[in-house]
Amino acid sequence: MCSPGAAADQHKYMQRLAANAIMNMAYDCADSRGVIAEAGAIPPLVAMLKLPSRSCQAAASGALSNLCIENMPNQAAIAALGGIQLLTGLLSSKSGAVQRSAARALNNLAWDIDNRAVIAAAGGIPSLVRLLASSCADVQEHAAAALMNMARDIIYGIPVAIAAAGGIPALVSLLRRDCSAEVALLKGDRDDARFEAGGALWNLVHNSGEHLAELAAAGGVPDLAALMSDQPQ
């Protein structure tokens, strides 16, 4: 008979395996996202976000991220269960894997305008801006992508909040990073973090002369121009 501690560890292991399986099934199959949700998978995945195990948090965040790709009912279900607030809290995790999965999930959720307001109200904007300086390129990429979606329009004052949190100079710094230096990319990969940062800056300045002036003051205009001339790998 297993000890209570061993049984608990085995249960967490099985939860993680199940979450990873759901993440894989939901990645590139739109039909499977609805089937998985109808089977009741979303509530236990949201509950997993509360577990102290970082590996469980990362697996659950990854599964929820894929389940909400272009699926508004799943996004609404995650939001109704408080999943957005939990994912936002995980941005402050000490685990890069958790940060990456949570930021990616929030990026997908931020396609919905009301979800953007919930992310902002939960304190997601300063956390996403901080992650732009992460030592992990994947974390930077998904944080920048989430900010790009958050800044899509001026409703709820979200672009103003991003600028107030220091988002513009942080995004400009990401545009300028030397990929051969401290932040290493996988060999052969395009530098997606810089492209996402450029998209976020475009959304921020698109409807705001004040933000455009801040971008110019940060010296970001030449960096955006350089980004346009970059060739994909």
C-alpha positions as CSV (number, residue, x, y, z in Angstrom):
1,M,0.0,0.0,0.0
2,C,1.3,3.4,-0.9
3,S,2.0,6.0,1.8
4,P,-0.3,9.1,1.7
5,G,2.6,11.2,0.4
6,A,3.3,8.7,-2.4
7,A,-0.3,8.5,-3.3
8,A,-0.5,12.3,-3.5
9,D,2.5,12.4,-5.7
10,Q,1.1,9.8,-8.0
11,H,-2.2,11.7,-8.2
12,K,-0.3,14.9,-9.2
13,Y,1.6,12.9,-11.8
14,M,-1.6,11.6,-13.4
15,Q,-3.1,15.1,-13.4
16,R,-0.1,16.4,-15.2
17,L,-0.2,13.6,-17.7
18,A,-3.9,14.2,-18.4
19,A,-3.4,18.0,-18.8
20,N,-0.5,17.5,-21.2
21,A,-2.6,15.0,-23.2
22,I,-5.4,17.6,-23.4
23,M,-2.9,20.3,-24.4
24,N,-1.6,18.2,-27.3
25,M,-5.1,17.2,-28.5
26,A,-6.4,20.7,-28.5
27,Y,-3.4,22.3,-30.2
28,D,-4.3,22.1,-33.9
29,C,-7.7,20.5,-33.9
30,A,-10.6,22.9,-33.5
31,D,-13.2,20.2,-33.2
32,S,-11.4,18.5,-30.3
33,R,-11.5,21.7,-28.2
34,G,-15.3,21.6,-28.1
35,V,-15.3,17.8,-27.4
36,I,-12.9,18.2,-24.6
37,A,-14.9,21.0,-23.0
38,E,-18.1,19.1,-23.3
39,A,-16.5,16.2,-21.4
40,G,-16.0,18.5,-18.5
41,A,-12.3,19.1,-18.6
42,I,-12.2,22.9,-18.0
43,P,-13.2,23.0,-14.3
44,P,-10.5,20.5,-13.1
45,L,-7.9,22.3,-15.3
46,V,-8.8,25.6,-13.7
47,A,-8.6,24.0,-10.3
48,M,-5.1,22.7,-11.1
49,L,-3.9,26.3,-11.4
50,K,-4.4,26.5,-7.6
51,L,-2.1,23.6,-6.9
52,P,1.4,24.4,-5.4
53,S,3.0,22.1,-7.9
54,R,4.7,24.2,-10.6
55,S,4.6,21.4,-13.1
56,C,0.9,21.0,-12.6
57,Q,0.4,24.7,-13.0
58,A,2.4,24.8,-16.2
59,A,0.5,21.8,-17.6
60,A,-2.9,23.1,-16.8
61,S,-2.0,26.6,-18.2
62,G,-0.8,25.0,-21.4
63,A,-4.0,22.9,-21.8
64,L,-6.3,25.9,-21.1
65,S,-4.2,28.0,-23.5
66,N,-4.9,25.6,-26.4
67,L,-8.5,25.0,-25.4
68,C,-9.3,28.7,-25.8
69,I,-7.7,29.1,-29.3
70,E,-10.5,30.6,-31.4
71,N,-13.1,29.1,-29.1
72,M,-15.3,31.7,-27.5
73,P,-17.4,29.3,-25.4
74,N,-14.3,27.8,-23.9
75,Q,-12.9,31.3,-23.2
76,A,-16.2,32.2,-21.5
77,A,-16.1,29.0,-19.4
78,I,-12.5,29.7,-18.2
79,A,-13.4,33.3,-17.4
80,A,-16.6,32.3,-15.4
81,L,-14.5,30.0,-13.2
82,G,-12.0,32.7,-12.3
83,G,-9.4,31.2,-14.6
84,I,-8.2,34.6,-15.9
85,Q,-7.4,35.9,-12.4
86,L,-5.5,32.7,-11.6
87,L,-3.5,32.8,-14.8
88,T,-2.7,36.4,-14.2
89,G,-1.4,35.5,-10.7
90,L,0.9,32.8,-12.2
91,L,2.7,35.5,-14.2
92,S,4.6,36.2,-11.0
93,S,5.7,32.5,-10.6
94,K,9.4,31.9,-10.1
95,S,9.1,29.2,-12.8
96,G,9.8,30.2,-16.4
97,A,7.7,27.3,-17.6
98,V,4.7,28.5,-15.6
99,Q,5.2,32.1,-16.7
100,R,5.4,31.1,-20.3
101,S,2.3,28.9,-20.2
102,A,0.3,31.5,-18.3
103,A,1.3,34.4,-20.6
104,R,0.4,32.3,-23.7
105,A,-3.0,31.5,-22.2
106,L,-3.7,35.1,-21.5
107,N,-2.6,36.0,-25.0
108,N,-5.2,33.7,-26.4
109,L,-7.8,34.9,-23.9
110,A,-7.0,38.6,-24.8
111,W,-8.5,38.2,-28.2
112,D,-11.8,38.9,-26.5
113,I,-12.3,42.5,-25.5
114,D,-14.0,41.8,-22.2
115,N,-11.3,39.4,-21.2
116,R,-8.8,42.2,-21.7
117,A,-10.6,44.2,-19.0
118,V,-10.5,41.3,-16.6
119,I,-6.8,40.8,-17.2
120,A,-6.1,44.5,-16.6
121,A,-8.2,44.5,-13.5
122,A,-6.4,41.5,-12.1
123,G,-3.0,43.3,-12.4
124,G,-1.9,41.6,-15.6
125,I,-0.5,44.6,-17.3
126,P,2.5,45.4,-15.0
127,S,3.2,41.7,-14.7
128,L,3.3,41.3,-18.5
129,V,5.6,44.3,-18.9
130,R,8.0,42.9,-16.3
131,L,8.2,39.6,-18.2
132,L,9.5,41.5,-21.3
133,A,12.8,41.5,-19.4
134,S,12.8,37.8,-18.7
135,S,15.9,35.8,-19.5
136,C,13.7,33.3,-21.4
137,A,12.9,34.2,-25.0
138,D,9.7,32.2,-25.0
139,V,8.4,34.1,-21.9
140,Q,9.3,37.4,-23.6
141,E,7.5,36.3,-26.8
142,H,4.2,35.4,-25.1
143,A,4.3,38.4,-22.9
144,A,4.8,40.7,-25.8
145,A,2.1,38.9,-27.8
146,A,-0.4,39.3,-24.9
147,L,0.4,43.0,-24.7
148,M,-0.2,43.3,-28.4
149,N,-3.6,41.8,-28.1
150,M,-4.4,43.9,-25.0
151,A,-3.5,47.1,-26.9
152,R,-5.8,46.4,-29.9
153,D,-8.2,49.2,-29.1
154,I,-8.6,52.1,-26.7
155,I,-11.6,50.8,-24.8
156,Y,-11.1,50.4,-21.0
157,G,-8.0,52.6,-21.3
158,I,-5.8,49.6,-21.6
159,P,-3.2,51.1,-24.0
160,V,-2.8,54.0,-21.5
161,A,-2.3,51.5,-18.7
162,I,0.4,49.7,-20.7
163,A,2.2,52.9,-21.3
164,A,1.9,53.9,-17.7
165,A,3.5,50.6,-16.6
166,G,6.6,51.4,-18.7
167,G,5.5,49.2,-21.6
168,I,6.8,51.4,-24.4
169,P,10.5,51.6,-23.4
170,A,10.3,47.9,-22.3
171,L,9.1,46.9,-25.8
172,V,11.7,49.1,-27.4
173,S,14.4,47.4,-25.4
174,L,13.1,44.0,-26.6
175,L,13.3,45.2,-30.2
176,R,17.0,46.0,-29.6
177,R,18.1,42.9,-27.9
178,D,21.1,41.0,-29.2
179,C,19.9,37.5,-29.8
180,S,23.5,36.2,-29.7
181,A,24.1,37.5,-26.3
182,E,22.4,36.6,-23.0
183,V,19.0,35.6,-24.4
184,A,19.6,32.6,-26.5
185,L,17.2,31.4,-29.2
186,L,16.9,27.8,-30.4
187,K,19.1,27.4,-33.5
188,G,17.2,28.2,-36.6
189,D,14.2,29.9,-34.9
190,R,13.0,33.3,-35.9
191,D,13.2,35.9,-33.2
192,D,9.4,36.0,-32.6
193,A,9.7,38.0,-29.4
194,R,10.9,41.0,-31.4
195,F,8.1,40.7,-34.0
196,E,5.5,40.5,-31.2
197,A,7.1,43.6,-29.6
198,G,6.8,45.4,-32.8
199,G,3.2,44.5,-33.1
200,A,2.5,45.7,-29.6
201,L,4.2,49.0,-30.3
202,W,2.2,49.5,-33.4
203,N,-1.1,48.9,-31.6
204,L,0.0,51.3,-28.8
205,V,0.9,54.2,-31.1
206,H,-1.9,53.6,-33.7
207,N,-4.5,55.8,-32.0
208,S,-2.3,57.9,-29.7
209,G,-0.1,60.8,-30.6
210,E,1.2,60.8,-27.0
211,H,2.3,57.2,-27.3
212,L,3.9,57.9,-30.7
213,A,5.9,60.8,-29.1
214,E,7.0,58.4,-26.2
215,L,8.1,55.9,-28.8
216,A,10.1,58.5,-30.6
217,A,11.6,59.8,-27.4
218,A,12.7,56.2,-26.6
219,G,14.4,56.0,-30.0
220,G,12.2,53.2,-31.1
221,V,11.3,54.4,-34.6
222,P,14.5,53.3,-36.2
223,D,14.2,49.9,-34.4
224,L,10.7,49.5,-35.9
225,A,12.1,50.4,-39.3
226,A,14.9,47.8,-38.9
227,L,12.3,45.2,-37.9
228,M,10.5,45.6,-41.2
229,S,13.7,44.8,-43.1
230,D,14.5,41.7,-41.1
231,Q,14.4,38.5,-43.1
232,P,12.7,35.4,-41.6
233,Q,15.0,32.5,-40.9
